[in-house]
């Protein structure tokens, strides 16, 4: 088993443990409740949802030691989001398993409704940008979404209070009860750490924006100069950056580093793909002081097999650009076919540099395509030009629609799941 799957396996094990404790050490039916079985089912569902939210809160701490067990911080964020979404799904089941009865309202019942509606709203705001219809109806600035997302810990505490105040069966048990209390303590401690303590423990490096160069109408390259010890990173990693002196740009945001580790300056290629990045493209000026926290991520081709395919879509070029620049004029040990696709030629970035690397290194082959005339890049098309992929390592970074289509296409062609790697830069 690969180490990067361990974290999700542990989350699944905690869910299974909660259910197993209820089934083996749960309360006995003493006949005092007419709907005992239904009550047990509802509490199993509700407590499992609390376990998942506690896991999501724990992952939000961004503790460095967790990265290898999820395959990088970007994948941790995906697990965080999936745990929260599954919890909301379970809370729907909990709600319908124990319907609200006006004649039997307990002191904690209103708290349960508040926690459920609050968590539901947060999840909907998170997934809205990925769903066209909802996204158009709920346009929400990134910094406002980030501020609202901090309430997840509050609703978690409210949800636990609800669970303790509605005369629950879990209070008649021993092991399931203390398991739930332990989950609450870990989740609450994680929330307190992430919200109030971590900022004092992290020590981001100070940089200055030395240059802000327009690459096209919607993309800039920001060159940062270290004011002290420069950041140590591996090619392909990302950092969290915020800029001082501007209320909007003071909000930390993740960007993949496009420069190589040996370069003097830190370079970021940033596309205006949302409200925050659009503001940055319009307002970031040379001389502004930046705080850089990182580096994070485990998107690293050097750990893969010798035969590889790299696929970049749009601004997803950035980790591959860092890899190419890290060649340092030396022949890479790997056989690489690099596919870079954008909508039109005027959106392509650093084409001369990519083609120059392909000229210099015979085992690095560049394939640049434009969807408005060449069509969308597909797994079948890649196999047609680079050969079978079953024994190759595939690295992908780009828009969600592209990565999903390629994932399905490569699966049909027999590519093992462990050979396909993504940088998930769509955190929200």
C-alpha positions in Angstrom: 0.0 0.0 0.0 1.3 3.4 -0.9 1.9 5.8 2.0 -0.2 8.5 0.3 -3.4 6.5 0.9 -2.8 6.0 4.6 -4.6 9.2 5.7 -7.9 8.4 3.9 -7.7 4.8 5.2 -7.4 6.1 8.8 -10.5 8.4 8.2 -12.5 5.4 6.9 -11.3 3.3 9.9 -12.5 5.9 12.3 -15.9 5.8 10.7 -16.0 2.0 10.8 -14.9 2.0 14.4 -17.7 4.4 15.4 -20.3 2.1 13.7 -18.7 -1.1 15.2 -18.7 0.3 18.7 -22.4 1.2 18.4 -23.3 -2.2 17.1 -21.2 -4.2 19.6 -21.3 -2.0 22.7 -24.4 0.1 22.1 -27.3 0.6 24.5 -29.8 -2.2 25.3 -33.5 -1.8 24.5 -35.2 -1.5 27.9 -38.6 -0.9 26.2 -38.8 2.7 27.3 -38.7 4.0 23.8 -41.2 3.1 21.2 -38.9 3.7 18.3 -35.6 2.4 19.8 -34.2 0.9 16.6 -34.9 4.1 14.7 -33.3 6.1 17.5 -30.1 4.0 17.4 -29.9 4.3 13.6 -30.3 8.1 13.8 -27.6 8.4 16.4 -25.2 6.2 14.5 -25.6 8.4 11.5 -25.3 11.6 13.5 -22.2 10.5 15.4 -20.6 9.3 12.2 -21.2 12.8 10.7 -19.4 14.3 13.7 -16.5 12.0 13.2 -16.1 13.1 9.6 -16.4 16.8 10.5 -13.7 16.3 13.2 -11.5 14.8 10.6 -12.1 17.7 8.3 -11.1 20.1 11.1 -8.0 18.1 11.9 -6.9 18.3 8.2 -7.5 22.1 8.2 -4.6 22.5 10.6 -2.2 22.1 7.7 0.2 20.2 9.9 3.3 19.3 7.9 3.7 15.8 9.1 0.3 14.8 7.6 1.3 15.6 3.9 3.0 12.3 3.1 -0.1 10.3 4.3 -2.3 12.1 1.8 0.1 12.7 -1.1 0.5 16.4 -0.4 -1.4 19.4 1.1 -3.5 19.8 -2.1 -4.8 16.3 -1.7 -5.3 16.8 2.1 -7.7 19.7 1.2 -9.6 17.4 -1.1 -10.0 14.8 1.7 -11.0 17.7 4.0 -13.7 18.8 1.6 -14.9 15.2 0.8 -15.2 14.4 4.6 -17.3 17.5 5.1 -19.6 16.8 2.2 -20.1 13.2 3.2 -20.9 14.5 6.7 -23.6 16.8 5.3 -25.1 13.8 3.4 -25.2 11.8 6.6 -26.9 14.7 8.4 -29.7 14.6 5.9 -30.1 10.9 6.9 -29.9 11.8 10.6 -32.6 14.5 10.1 -35.0 12.1 8.4 -34.3 9.2 10.8 -35.2 11.4 13.7 -37.9 13.8 12.3 -38.7 16.9 14.2 -41.8 16.4 16.4 -43.2 19.7 17.8 -44.7 17.8 20.8 -41.3 16.3 21.7 -38.9 19.1 21.1 -35.8 18.8 23.4 -33.6 21.6 24.6 -30.9 20.7 22.1 -33.2 20.4 19.1 -32.9 24.0 17.8 -29.1 23.7 18.1 -29.3 20.7 15.8 -31.2 22.6 13.2 -28.7 25.5 13.4 -25.7 23.2 13.0 -27.2 21.4 10.1 -28.3 24.5 8.2 -25.0 26.2 8.9 -22.8 23.3 7.7 -25.1 22.8 4.7 -24.6 26.5 3.7 -20.8 26.2 4.0 -20.6 23.1 1.8 -22.9 24.7 -0.8 -20.7 27.8 -0.9 -17.7 25.6 -1.3 -18.9 23.5 -4.2 -20.9 26.3 -5.9 -18.0 27.4 -8.2 -17.8 23.8 -9.7 -21.6 23.7 -10.5 -22.4 26.2 -13.3 -26.1 26.9 -12.3 -25.4 27.3 -8.6 -22.2 29.2 -9.2 -24.0 31.9 -11.2 -26.6 32.3 -8.5 -24.1 32.4 -5.6 -21.2 34.5 -6.8 -19.1 34.9 -3.6 -15.8 36.7 -3.2 -12.9 34.3 -2.2 -12.0 36.3 0.9 -15.7 36.3 2.0 -15.9 32.5 1.4 -12.7 32.0 3.4 -14.1 34.0 6.3 -17.4 32.2 6.3 -15.6 28.8 6.1 -14.0 29.5 9.5 -17.5 28.9 11.0 -17.3 25.2 10.5 -15.7 24.7 13.9 -18.5 26.8 15.5 -21.2 24.6 13.9 -19.3 21.5 14.9 -19.4 22.6 18.6 -23.1 23.5 18.3 -23.8 20.1 16.7 -22.1 18.3 19.6 -24.1 20.3 22.1 -27.2 19.3 20.3 -26.1 15.6 20.5 -25.7 15.9 24.3 -28.9 17.8 25.0 -31.6 15.8 23.2 -31.7 12.9 25.7 -29.5 10.7 23.4 -29.1 7.0 23.8 -25.3 7.4 23.5 -25.2 8.7 27.1 -26.4 5.3 28.2 -23.3 3.7 26.8 -19.7 3.7 27.9 -17.3 3.2 25.0 -19.3 4.8 22.2 -19.9 7.8 24.4 -16.2 8.3 25.3 -15.3 7.7 21.7 -17.6 10.5 20.7 -16.2 12.8 23.4 -12.6 12.1 22.2 -13.7 13.0 18.6 -15.2 16.2 19.9 -12.0 17.1 21.8 -9.8 16.4 18.8 -12.1 18.4 16.4 -12.4 21.4 18.8 -8.6 21.4 19.5 -7.9 21.3 15.8 -10.3 24.3 15.2 -8.7 26.3 18.0 -5.2 25.5 16.7 -6.1 26.4 13.1 -7.9 29.6 14.0 -5.9 31.1 16.9 -2.6 29.3 17.4 -1.1 28.3 14.0 -0.5 31.9 12.9 2.0 32.4 15.8 3.9 29.2 15.0 4.2 29.6 11.3 7.1 31.8 10.2 6.6 32.8 6.6 9.6 34.3 4.7 9.6 37.9 3.7 9.9 38.8 0.0 9.5 41.9 -2.1 7.7 42.0 -5.5 10.7 43.0 -7.6 8.7 42.8 -10.9 5.2 42.3 -12.1 5.2 41.4 -15.8 2.1 41.0 -18.0 2.3 37.8 -19.9 -1.1 38.4 -21.7 -4.3 40.2 -20.9 -5.2 38.0 -17.9 -1.9 36.6 -16.6 1.1 38.1 -14.9 4.5 36.8 -13.8 5.4 38.0 -10.3 9.1 37.9 -9.5 9.8 37.9 -5.7 13.1 38.8 -4.2 14.0 37.4 -0.7 14.6 39.7 2.2 16.7 37.3 4.1 16.9 33.6 3.9 15.2 32.4 0.6 12.5 29.7 0.7 13.7 26.1 0.3 11.4 24.1 -2.0 11.3 21.2 -4.5 10.4 21.9 -8.1 6.6 21.5 -8.5 5.6 22.6 -5.0 3.3 25.5 -4.1 3.3 28.3 -1.5 0.7 30.5 0.3 1.4 34.2 -0.5 -0.1 37.4 0.8 0.9 41.0 0.2 1.1 43.7 2.8 -0.4 47.1 2.4 -3.6 46.1 0.7 -6.6 44.8 2.5 -7.6 42.4 -0.3 -4.1 41.1 -1.1 -3.4 40.5 2.6 -5.6 37.3 2.3 -3.2 34.3 1.8 -3.7 32.5 -1.5 -1.9 29.3 -2.9 0.3 29.5 -6.0 2.6 26.9 -7.5 6.1 28.2 -7.9 7.1 28.4 -11.5 10.9 29.0 -10.9 13.4 26.3 -10.2 14.9 25.8 -6.7 18.4 26.9 -7.8 17.1 30.3 -9.2 17.9 33.5 -7.2 14.3 34.8 -7.3 10.9 33.2 -6.7 8.6 33.4 -9.7 4.9 32.9 -9.8 2.7 32.8 -12.9 -0.8 34.0 -11.9 -3.9 34.0 -14.0 -7.0 36.1 -13.3 -9.4 33.2 -12.8 -11.4 34.5 -9.9 -12.2 37.7 -8.0 -9.0 37.6 -5.8 -6.6 36.8 -8.7 -8.3 39.4 -10.9 -7.7 42.0 -8.2 -4.1 40.9 -7.9 -3.5 41.2 -11.7 -5.0 44.7 -11.7 -3.5 46.1 -8.5 -0.2 44.3 -7.6 2.7 46.7 -8.0 6.5 46.3 -7.8 7.9 47.1 -4.4 5.0 45.6 -2.4 6.1 43.3 0.5 5.1 39.7 0.4 4.9 37.0 3.0 5.5 33.5 1.7 4.5 30.4 3.6 5.6 26.9 2.4 6.5 25.0 0.5 3.8 22.4 0.2 2.8 19.6 -2.1 4.3 16.3 -3.3 3.8 16.6 -7.0 7.3 15.4 -8.0 8.1 13.5 -11.3 11.5 12.4 -9.9 9.8 9.8 -7.8 8.1 8.2 -10.8 9.1 5.7 -13.4 11.4 6.6 -16.3 8.7 6.7 -18.9 6.4 9.6 -18.3 3.7 11.8 -19.8 3.2 15.4 -18.5 -0.1 17.1 -19.3 -0.7 20.8 -18.6 -3.9 22.8 -19.3 -3.8 26.6 -19.2 -2.2 28.0 -16.0 -1.7 24.4 -14.9 1.6 24.8 -16.7 3.3 26.2 -13.6 4.6 23.0 -11.9 5.8 21.7 -15.2 7.6 24.9 -15.9 9.4 24.6 -12.6 10.4 21.0 -13.5 11.7 22.1 -16.9 13.7 25.0 -15.4 15.1 22.5 -12.9 16.8 20.6 -15.7 19.6 23.1 -15.3 21.0 22.4 -18.7 21.4 18.7 -17.9 19.8 15.8 -19.7 16.9 14.5 -17.6 17.0 10.9 -16.6 13.4 10.3 -17.7 11.8 9.9 -21.2 9.1 12.6 -21.2 6.3 13.6 -23.5 5.0 16.9 -22.4 1.5 18.0 -23.6 0.5 21.6 -23.1 -2.9 22.7 -24.3 -4.7 26.1 -24.2 -7.8 27.5 -26.0 -5.9 29.7 -28.4 -2.4 30.7 -29.4 -2.6 34.1 -27.6 -3.2 32.2 -24.3 0.0 30.1 -24.5 2.8 31.0 -22.1 6.5 30.4 -22.3 6.3 28.5 -25.6 9.8 29.5 -26.6 11.2 28.3 -23.4 9.4 24.9 -23.6 10.4 24.4 -27.2 14.0 25.4 -26.3 14.1 22.7 -23.7 12.8 20.2 -26.2 15.5 21.2 -28.6 18.2 20.9 -26.0 17.0 17.6 -24.5 16.3 14.8 -26.9 14.3 12.7 -24.4 12.0 15.7 -23.6 9.4 16.0 -26.3 6.9 19.0 -26.3 3.5 18.8 -27.9 1.6 22.1 -27.8 -2.0 22.3 -29.0 -4.8 24.8 -29.2 -8.3 23.5 -28.6 -10.0 26.1 -30.9 -8.3 24.5 -33.9 -6.9 21.1 -32.7 -9.8 20.1 -30.5 -9.6 19.0 -26.9 -6.7 17.0 -25.7 -7.8 13.3 -25.1 -6.2 10.2 -23.6 -6.7 8.5 -27.0 -4.9 11.3 -28.8 -2.0 11.2 -26.3 -1.6 7.4 -26.8 -1.7 7.9 -30.6 1.3 10.2 -30.5 3.4 8.9 -27.5 2.5 5.2 -27.5 0.8 2.9 -24.9 0.6 4.4 -21.4 0.0 1.3 -19.2 3.6 1.3 -18.0 4.1 5.1 -17.9 3.7 7.6 -15.1 1.2 10.3 -16.0 1.3 13.8 -14.3 -1.7 16.2 -14.9 -2.4 19.7 -13.9 -5.2 21.8 -15.4 -8.9 22.7 -15.4 -11.3 20.3 -13.6 -13.1 19.3 -16.8 -9.9 18.4 -18.6 -8.5 16.4 -15.6 -11.8 14.5 -15.2 -12.0 13.6 -18.9 -8.4 12.4 -19.0 -8.8 10.4 -15.8 -11.7 8.5 -17.3 -9.9 8.1 -20.7 -6.8 6.7 -19.2 -8.7 4.3 -17.0 -10.4 2.9 -20.1 -7.0 2.4 -21.7 -5.8 0.3 -18.7 -3.6 2.8 -16.8 -3.2 1.7 -13.2 -4.7 4.2 -10.7 -1.4 4.6 -8.9 0.3 5.8 -12.2 -1.9 8.9 -12.5 -0.9 11.9 -10.5 -2.7 15.3 -10.2 -1.8 18.6 -8.7 -5.2 19.7 -7.3 -4.9 23.5 -7.4 -8.6 24.1 -7.2 -8.7 24.2 -3.3 -12.1 25.8 -3.0 
